[in-house]
Amino acid sequence: MAVSTLSPYPSPSAPDLVSLKEASALFASCGPGRQVSRNTLRKWAVKHGVPLERVGREDWASWSDLLEVHAKEIDRREAAGA
């Protein structure tokens, strides 16, 4: 899957923006137990203080930040035995 960007010239504050829709699809390709819906990603981003940028009807966030949040939350899930 190709990841689109908002601008070919990323800003220094968030150089790796990705839509939550695209991030969800990328995490789904990680295998069973790693899938996350857009709504869950949005909740996790808010919980961990990841800034979201609304463009049209889509939320965008830093891919690097989402990777960290995803790793923490999946580890927490697995530790809880879910």
PDB file as gemmi writes it, atoms N, CA and C in Angstrom:
CRYST1    1.000    1.000    1.000  90.00  90.00  90.00 P 1                      
ATOM      1  N   MET A   1       0.841  -1.179   0.000  1.00  0.00           N  
ATOM      2  CA  MET A   1       0.000   0.000   0.000  1.00  0.00           C  
ATOM      3  C   MET A   1       0.884   1.240   0.000  1.00  0.00           C  
ATOM      4  N   ALA A   2       0.604   2.157  -0.857  1.00  0.00           N  
ATOM      5  CA  ALA A   2       1.335   3.416  -0.892  1.00  0.00           C  
ATOM      6  C   ALA A   2       0.758   4.356   0.146  1.00  0.00           C  
ATOM      7  N   VAL A   3       1.626   5.092   0.797  1.00  0.00           N  
ATOM      8  CA  VAL A   3       1.192   6.057   1.803  1.00  0.00           C  
ATOM      9  C   VAL A   3       1.235   7.438   1.171  1.00  0.00           C  
ATOM     10  N   SER A   4       0.122   8.129   1.222  1.00  0.00           N  
ATOM     11  CA  SER A   4       0.093   9.478   0.682  1.00  0.00           C  
ATOM     12  C   SER A   4       0.530  10.458   1.759  1.00  0.00           C  
ATOM     13  N   THR A   5       0.974  11.617   1.339  1.00  0.00           N  
ATOM     14  CA  THR A   5       1.361  12.658   2.280  1.00  0.00           C  
ATOM     15  C   THR A   5       0.560  13.906   1.986  1.00  0.00           C  
ATOM     16  N   LEU A   6       0.475  14.771   2.975  1.00  0.00           N  
ATOM     17  CA  LEU A   6      -0.264  16.014   2.785  1.00  0.00           C  
ATOM     18  C   LEU A   6       0.488  16.980   1.887  1.00  0.00           C  
ATOM     19  N   SER A   7       1.797  16.951   1.966  1.00  0.00           N  
ATOM     20  CA  SER A   7       2.619  17.874   1.217  1.00  0.00           C  
ATOM     21  C   SER A   7       3.922  17.194   0.837  1.00  0.00           C  
ATOM     22  N   PRO A   8       4.458  17.496  -0.333  1.00  0.00           N  
ATOM     23  CA  PRO A   8       5.755  16.915  -0.677  1.00  0.00           C  
ATOM     24  C   PRO A   8       6.887  17.536   0.137  1.00  0.00           C  
ATOM     25  N   TYR A   9       6.594  18.618   0.865  1.00  0.00           N  
ATOM     26  CA  TYR A   9       7.579  19.296   1.699  1.00  0.00           C  
ATOM     27  C   TYR A   9       7.130  19.216   3.151  1.00  0.00           C  
ATOM     28  N   PRO A  10       7.483  18.140   3.854  1.00  0.00           N  
ATOM     29  CA  PRO A  10       7.004  17.962   5.220  1.00  0.00           C  
ATOM     30  C   PRO A  10       7.525  19.043   6.152  1.00  0.00           C  
ATOM     31  N   SER A  11       6.718  19.355   7.146  1.00  0.00           N  
ATOM     32  CA  SER A  11       7.133  20.363   8.121  1.00  0.00           C  
ATOM     33  C   SER A  11       8.110  19.747   9.116  1.00  0.00           C  
ATOM     34  N   PRO A  12       9.007  20.542   9.686  1.00  0.00           N  
ATOM     35  CA  PRO A  12       9.973  20.004  10.645  1.00  0.00           C  
ATOM     36  C   PRO A  12       9.312  19.439  11.898  1.00  0.00           C  
ATOM     37  N   SER A  13       8.155  19.979  12.277  1.00  0.00           N  
ATOM     38  CA  SER A  13       7.497  19.519  13.503  1.00  0.00           C  
ATOM     39  C   SER A  13       6.836  18.152  13.332  1.00  0.00           C  
ATOM     40  N   ALA A  14       6.390  17.822  12.151  1.00  0.00           N  
ATOM     41  CA  ALA A  14       5.738  16.535  11.897  1.00  0.00           C  
ATOM     42  C   ALA A  14       6.098  16.063  10.491  1.00  0.00           C  
ATOM     43  N   PRO A  15       7.308  15.568  10.319  1.00  0.00           N  
ATOM     44  CA  PRO A  15       7.764  15.230   8.968  1.00  0.00           C  
ATOM     45  C   PRO A  15       7.178  13.953   8.387  1.00  0.00           C  
ATOM     46  N   ASP A  16       6.459  13.191   9.188  1.00  0.00           N  
ATOM     47  CA  ASP A  16       6.003  11.886   8.709  1.00  0.00           C  
ATOM     48  C   ASP A  16       4.518  11.661   8.939  1.00  0.00           C  
ATOM     49  N   LEU A  17       3.705  12.638   8.557  1.00  0.00           N  
ATOM     50  CA  LEU A  17       2.269  12.515   8.768  1.00  0.00           C  
ATOM     51  C   LEU A  17       1.680  11.398   7.917  1.00  0.00           C  
ATOM     52  N   VAL A  18       0.766  10.663   8.537  1.00  0.00           N  
ATOM     53  CA  VAL A  18       0.051   9.588   7.860  1.00  0.00           C  
ATOM     54  C   VAL A  18      -1.391   9.644   8.357  1.00  0.00           C  
ATOM     55  N   SER A  19      -2.335   9.312   7.481  1.00  0.00           N  
ATOM     56  CA  SER A  19      -3.728   9.309   7.922  1.00  0.00           C  
ATOM     57  C   SER A  19      -3.958   8.097   8.826  1.00  0.00           C  
ATOM     58  N   LEU A  20      -4.912   8.224   9.724  1.00  0.00           N  
ATOM     59  CA  LEU A  20      -5.219   7.099  10.606  1.00  0.00           C  
ATOM     60  C   LEU A  20      -5.752   5.915   9.800  1.00  0.00           C  
ATOM     61  N   LYS A  21      -6.402   6.190   8.679  1.00  0.00           N  
ATOM     62  CA  LYS A  21      -6.888   5.122   7.807  1.00  0.00           C  
ATOM     63  C   LYS A  21      -5.708   4.324   7.249  1.00  0.00           C  
ATOM     64  N   GLU A  22      -4.690   5.041   6.758  1.00  0.00           N  
ATOM     65  CA  GLU A  22      -3.515   4.370   6.221  1.00  0.00           C  
ATOM     66  C   GLU A  22      -2.737   3.639   7.312  1.00  0.00           C  
ATOM     67  N   ALA A  23      -2.612   4.271   8.476  1.00  0.00           N  
ATOM     68  CA  ALA A  23      -1.899   3.644   9.588  1.00  0.00           C  
ATOM     69  C   ALA A  23      -2.595   2.355  10.011  1.00  0.00           C  
ATOM     70  N   SER A  24      -3.915   2.381  10.061  1.00  0.00           N  
ATOM     71  CA  SER A  24      -4.673   1.191  10.421  1.00  0.00           C  
ATOM     72  C   SER A  24      -4.419   0.061   9.430  1.00  0.00           C  
ATOM     73  N   ALA A  25      -4.390   0.393   8.144  1.00  0.00           N  
ATOM     74  CA  ALA A  25      -4.128  -0.617   7.114  1.00  0.00           C  
ATOM     75  C   ALA A  25      -2.708  -1.169   7.232  1.00  0.00           C  
ATOM     76  N   LEU A  26      -1.753  -0.307   7.528  1.00  0.00           N  
ATOM     77  CA  LEU A  26      -0.369  -0.762   7.688  1.00  0.00           C  
ATOM     78  C   LEU A  26      -0.217  -1.670   8.903  1.00  0.00           C  
ATOM     79  N   PHE A  27      -0.867  -1.325  10.011  1.00  0.00           N  
ATOM     80  CA  PHE A  27      -0.796  -2.177  11.201  1.00  0.00           C  
ATOM     81  C   PHE A  27      -1.484  -3.519  10.968  1.00  0.00           C  
ATOM     82  N   ALA A  28      -2.524  -3.536  10.146  1.00  0.00           N  
ATOM     83  CA  ALA A  28      -3.224  -4.789   9.836  1.00  0.00           C  
ATOM     84  C   ALA A  28      -2.304  -5.767   9.120  1.00  0.00           C  
ATOM     85  N   SER A  29      -1.356  -5.241   8.359  1.00  0.00           N  
ATOM     86  CA  SER A  29      -0.432  -6.112   7.640  1.00  0.00           C  
ATOM     87  C   SER A  29       0.647  -6.697   8.553  1.00  0.00           C  
ATOM     88  N   CYS A  30       0.661  -6.285   9.816  1.00  0.00           N  
ATOM     89  CA  CYS A  30       1.654  -6.806  10.780  1.00  0.00           C  
ATOM     90  C   CYS A  30       1.289  -8.200  11.283  1.00  0.00           C  
ATOM     91  N   GLY A  31       0.062  -8.604  11.067  1.00  0.00           N  
ATOM     92  CA  GLY A  31      -0.330  -9.946  11.460  1.00  0.00           C  
ATOM     93  C   GLY A  31      -1.422  -9.965  12.510  1.00  0.00           C  
ATOM     94  N   PRO A  32      -1.861 -11.175  12.853  1.00  0.00           N  
ATOM     95  CA  PRO A  32      -2.944 -11.326  13.830  1.00  0.00           C  
ATOM     96  C   PRO A  32      -2.574 -10.720  15.178  1.00  0.00           C  
ATOM     97  N   GLY A  33      -3.550 -10.065  15.785  1.00  0.00           N  
ATOM     98  CA  GLY A  33      -3.334  -9.458  17.092  1.00  0.00           C  
ATOM     99  C   GLY A  33      -2.713  -8.080  17.038  1.00  0.00           C  
ATOM    100  N   ARG A  34      -2.330  -7.639  15.858  1.00  0.00           N  
ATOM    101  CA  ARG A  34      -1.694  -6.327  15.723  1.00  0.00           C  
ATOM    102  C   ARG A  34      -2.601  -5.320  15.010  1.00  0.00           C  
ATOM    103  N   GLN A  35      -3.763  -5.799  14.516  1.00  0.00           N  
ATOM    104  CA  GLN A  35      -4.689  -4.923  13.816  1.00  0.00           C  
ATOM    105  C   GLN A  35      -5.283  -3.911  14.799  1.00  0.00           C  
ATOM    106  N   VAL A  36      -5.516  -2.718  14.300  1.00  0.00           N  
ATOM    107  CA  VAL A  36      -6.100  -1.654  15.116  1.00  0.00           C  
ATOM    108  C   VAL A  36      -7.006  -0.824  14.219  1.00  0.00           C  
ATOM    109  N   SER A  37      -8.202  -0.540  14.700  1.00  0.00           N  
ATOM    110  CA  SER A  37      -9.126   0.289  13.922  1.00  0.00           C  
ATOM    111  C   SER A  37      -8.724   1.757  14.011  1.00  0.00           C  
ATOM    112  N   ARG A  38      -9.284   2.545  13.112  1.00  0.00           N  
ATOM    113  CA  ARG A  38      -9.021   3.993  13.141  1.00  0.00           C  
ATOM    114  C   ARG A  38      -9.476   4.605  14.454  1.00  0.00           C  
ATOM    115  N   ASN A  39     -10.637   4.172  14.939  1.00  0.00           N  
ATOM    116  CA  ASN A  39     -11.143   4.728  16.199  1.00  0.00           C  
ATOM    117  C   ASN A  39     -10.230   4.394  17.361  1.00  0.00           C  
ATOM    118  N   THR A  40      -9.711   3.176  17.393  1.00  0.00           N  
ATOM    119  CA  THR A  40      -8.784   2.791  18.455  1.00  0.00           C  
ATOM    120  C   THR A  40      -7.500   3.602  18.361  1.00  0.00           C  
ATOM    121  N   LEU A  41      -6.990   3.780  17.148  1.00  0.00           N  
ATOM    122  CA  LEU A  41      -5.792   4.606  16.967  1.00  0.00           C  
ATOM    123  C   LEU A  41      -6.029   6.023  17.457  1.00  0.00           C  
ATOM    124  N   ARG A  42      -7.198   6.572  17.161  1.00  0.00           N  
ATOM    125  CA  ARG A  42      -7.541   7.923  17.606  1.00  0.00           C  
ATOM    126  C   ARG A  42      -7.560   7.985  19.130  1.00  0.00           C  
ATOM    127  N   LYS A  43      -8.179   6.993  19.778  1.00  0.00           N  
ATOM    128  CA  LYS A  43      -8.231   6.955  21.246  1.00  0.00           C  
ATOM    129  C   LYS A  43      -6.835   6.854  21.839  1.00  0.00           C  
ATOM    130  N   TRP A  44      -6.007   5.979  21.265  1.00  0.00           N  
ATOM    131  CA  TRP A  44      -4.642   5.818  21.758  1.00  0.00           C  
ATOM    132  C   TRP A  44      -3.841   7.102  21.581  1.00  0.00           C  
ATOM    133  N   ALA A  45      -4.014   7.777  20.450  1.00  0.00           N  
ATOM    134  CA  ALA A  45      -3.287   9.023  20.198  1.00  0.00           C  
ATOM    135  C   ALA A  45      -3.649  10.067  21.248  1.00  0.00           C  
ATOM    136  N   VAL A  46      -4.924  10.190  21.542  1.00  0.00           N  
ATOM    137  CA  VAL A  46      -5.364  11.144  22.562  1.00  0.00           C  
ATOM    138  C   VAL A  46      -4.804  10.741  23.930  1.00  0.00           C  
ATOM    139  N   LYS A  47      -4.892   9.472  24.260  1.00  0.00           N  
ATOM    140  CA  LYS A  47      -4.408   8.963  25.549  1.00  0.00           C  
ATOM    141  C   LYS A  47      -2.920   9.248  25.747  1.00  0.00           C  
ATOM    142  N   HIS A  48      -2.130   9.131  24.683  1.00  0.00           N  
ATOM    143  CA  HIS A  48      -0.675   9.294  24.775  1.00  0.00           C  
ATOM    144  C   HIS A  48      -0.201  10.695  24.362  1.00  0.00           C  
ATOM    145  N   GLY A  49      -1.130  11.585  24.109  1.00  0.00           N  
ATOM    146  CA  GLY A  49      -0.765  12.960  23.782  1.00  0.00           C  
ATOM    147  C   GLY A  49      -0.183  13.170  22.398  1.00  0.00           C  
ATOM    148  N   VAL A  50      -0.519  12.293  21.472  1.00  0.00           N  
ATOM    149  CA  VAL A  50      -0.047  12.446  20.093  1.00  0.00           C  
ATOM    150  C   VAL A  50      -0.937  13.471  19.397  1.00  0.00           C  
ATOM    151  N   PRO A  51      -0.345  14.538  18.863  1.00  0.00           N  
ATOM    152  CA  PRO A  51      -1.162  15.549  18.181  1.00  0.00           C  
ATOM    153  C   PRO A  51      -1.800  14.991  16.913  1.00  0.00           C  
ATOM    154  N   LEU A  52      -3.070  15.266  16.750  1.00  0.00           N  
ATOM    155  CA  LEU A  52      -3.804  14.878  15.548  1.00  0.00           C  
ATOM    156  C   LEU A  52      -4.093  16.129  14.737  1.00  0.00           C  
ATOM    157  N   GLU A  53      -3.986  15.995  13.438  1.00  0.00           N  
ATOM    158  CA  GLU A  53      -4.290  17.102  12.537  1.00  0.00           C  
ATOM    159  C   GLU A  53      -5.466  16.681  11.668  1.00  0.00           C  
ATOM    160  N   ARG A  54      -6.504  17.478  11.689  1.00  0.00           N  
ATOM    161  CA  ARG A  54      -7.708  17.171  10.919  1.00  0.00           C  
ATOM    162  C   ARG A  54      -7.613  17.840   9.552  1.00  0.00           C  
ATOM    163  N   VAL A  55      -7.707  17.059   8.499  1.00  0.00           N  
ATOM    164  CA  VAL A  55      -7.707  17.579   7.138  1.00  0.00           C  
ATOM    165  C   VAL A  55      -8.931  17.003   6.454  1.00  0.00           C  
ATOM    166  N   GLY A  56      -9.873  17.872   6.168  1.00  0.00           N  
ATOM    167  CA  GLY A  56     -11.136  17.401   5.601  1.00  0.00           C  
ATOM    168  C   GLY A  56     -11.858  16.526   6.614  1.00  0.00           C  
ATOM    169  N   ARG A  57     -12.090  15.280   6.239  1.00  0.00           N  
ATOM    170  CA  ARG A  57     -12.784  14.352   7.144  1.00  0.00           C  
ATOM    171  C   ARG A  57     -11.839  13.305   7.719  1.00  0.00           C  
ATOM    172  N   GLU A  58     -10.555  13.509   7.557  1.00  0.00           N  
ATOM    173  CA  GLU A  58      -9.570  12.511   7.970  1.00  0.00           C  
ATOM    174  C   GLU A  58      -8.622  13.086   9.017  1.00  0.00           C  
ATOM    175  N   ASP A  59      -8.272  12.262  10.010  1.00  0.00           N  
ATOM    176  CA  ASP A  59      -7.277  12.635  11.012  1.00  0.00           C  
ATOM    177  C   ASP A  59      -5.913  12.123  10.573  1.00  0.00           C  
ATOM    178  N   TRP A  60      -4.887  12.947  10.796  1.00  0.00           N  
ATOM    179  CA  TRP A  60      -3.510  12.618  10.446  1.00  0.00           C  
ATOM    180  C   TRP A  60      -2.664  12.732  11.698  1.00  0.00           C  
ATOM    181  N   ALA A  61      -1.635  11.898  11.797  1.00  0.00           N  
ATOM    182  CA  ALA A  61      -0.724  11.934  12.934  1.00  0.00           C  
ATOM    183  C   ALA A  61       0.663  11.525  12.467  1.00  0.00           C  
ATOM    184  N   SER A  62       1.638  11.754  13.312  1.00  0.00           N  
ATOM    185  CA  SER A  62       3.005  11.361  13.005  1.00  0.00           C  
ATOM    186  C   SER A  62       3.108   9.838  13.020  1.00  0.00           C  
ATOM    187  N   TRP A  63       3.637   9.269  11.953  1.00  0.00           N  
ATOM    188  CA  TRP A  63       3.797   7.818  11.857  1.00  0.00           C  
ATOM    189  C   TRP A  63       4.722   7.318  12.968  1.00  0.00           C  
ATOM    190  N   SER A  64       5.802   8.044  13.245  1.00  0.00           N  
ATOM    191  CA  SER A  64       6.740   7.654  14.304  1.00  0.00           C  
ATOM    192  C   SER A  64       6.035   7.585  15.652  1.00  0.00           C  
ATOM    193  N   ASP A  65       5.213   8.584  15.937  1.00  0.00           N  
ATOM    194  CA  ASP A  65       4.469   8.592  17.204  1.00  0.00           C  
ATOM    195  C   ASP A  65       3.481   7.433  17.265  1.00  0.00           C  
ATOM    196  N   LEU A  66       2.805   7.171  16.156  1.00  0.00           N  
ATOM    197  CA  LEU A  66       1.840   6.062  16.134  1.00  0.00           C  
ATOM    198  C   LEU A  66       2.535   4.713  16.317  1.00  0.00           C  
ATOM    199  N   LEU A  67       3.728   4.559  15.759  1.00  0.00           N  
ATOM    200  CA  LEU A  67       4.479   3.311  15.956  1.00  0.00           C  
ATOM    201  C   LEU A  67       4.792   3.084  17.434  1.00  0.00           C  
ATOM    202  N   GLU A  68       5.218   4.141  18.124  1.00  0.00           N  
ATOM    203  CA  GLU A  68       5.529   4.027  19.554  1.00  0.00           C  
ATOM    204  C   GLU A  68       4.281   3.698  20.364  1.00  0.00           C  
ATOM    205  N   VAL A  69       3.202   4.406  20.079  1.00  0.00           N  
ATOM    206  CA  VAL A  69       1.938   4.173  20.797  1.00  0.00           C  
ATOM    207  C   VAL A  69       1.439   2.756  20.541  1.00  0.00           C  
ATOM    208  N   HIS A  70       1.491   2.317  19.299  1.00  0.00           N  
ATOM    209  CA  HIS A  70       1.042   0.975  18.936  1.00  0.00           C  
ATOM    210  C   HIS A  70       1.852  -0.073  19.700  1.00  0.00           C  
ATOM    211  N   ALA A  71       3.163   0.077  19.738  1.00  0.00           N  
ATOM    212  CA  ALA A  71       4.017  -0.882  20.446  1.00  0.00           C  
ATOM    213  C   ALA A  71       3.666  -0.938  21.933  1.00  0.00           C  
ATOM    214  N   LYS A  72       3.491   0.217  22.551  1.00  0.00           N  
ATOM    215  CA  LYS A  72       3.151   0.260  23.979  1.00  0.00           C  
ATOM    216  C   LYS A  72       1.807  -0.407  24.247  1.00  0.00           C  
ATOM    217  N   GLU A  73       0.818  -0.080  23.438  1.00  0.00           N  
ATOM    218  CA  GLU A  73      -0.528  -0.609  23.673  1.00  0.00           C  
ATOM    219  C   GLU A  73      -0.619  -2.102  23.364  1.00  0.00           C  
ATOM    220  N   ILE A  74       0.074  -2.579  22.351  1.00  0.00           N  
ATOM    221  CA  ILE A  74       0.065  -4.017  22.055  1.00  0.00           C  
ATOM    222  C   ILE A  74       0.786  -4.776  23.167  1.00  0.00           C  
ATOM    223  N   ASP A  75       1.898  -4.228  23.657  1.00  0.00           N  
ATOM    224  CA  ASP A  75       2.591  -4.847  24.798  1.00  0.00           C  
ATOM    225  C   ASP A  75       1.678  -4.909  26.023  1.00  0.00           C  
ATOM    226  N   ARG A  76       0.948  -3.821  26.264  1.00  0.00           N  
ATOM    227  CA  ARG A  76       0.024  -3.776  27.405  1.00  0.00           C  
ATOM    228  C   ARG A  76      -1.075  -4.821  27.227  1.00  0.00           C  
ATOM    229  N   ARG A  77      -1.601  -4.931  26.003  1.00  0.00           N  
ATOM    230  CA  ARG A  77      -2.629  -5.934  25.695  1.00  0.00           C  
ATOM    231  C   ARG A  77      -2.127  -7.349  25.974  1.00  0.00           C  
ATOM    232  N   GLU A  78      -0.923  -7.632  25.472  1.00  0.00           N  
ATOM    233  CA  GLU A  78      -0.354  -8.978  25.623  1.00  0.00           C  
ATOM    234  C   GLU A  78      -0.037  -9.278  27.082  1.00  0.00           C  
ATOM    235  N   ALA A  79       0.419  -8.293  27.840  1.00  0.00           N  
ATOM    236  CA  ALA A  79       0.721  -8.486  29.255  1.00  0.00           C  
ATOM    237  C   ALA A  79      -0.556  -8.778  30.048  1.00  0.00           C  
ATOM    238  N   ALA A  80      -1.658  -8.169  29.602  1.00  0.00           N  
ATOM    239  CA  ALA A  80      -2.939  -8.383  30.278  1.00  0.00           C  
ATOM    240  C   ALA A  80      -3.589  -9.699  29.862  1.00  0.00           C  
ATOM    241  N   GLY A  81      -3.027 -10.338  28.830  1.00  0.00           N  
ATOM    242  CA  GLY A  81      -3.560 -11.620  28.381  1.00  0.00           C  
ATOM    243  C   GLY A  81      -4.765 -11.505  27.495  1.00  0.00           C  
ATOM    244  N   ALA A  82      -4.976 -10.330  26.918  1.00  0.00           N  
ATOM    245  CA  ALA A  82      -6.154 -10.145  26.055  1.00  0.00           C  
ATOM    246  C   ALA A  82      -5.900 -10.651  24.663  1.00  0.00           C  
TER     247      ALA A  82                                                      
END                                                                             
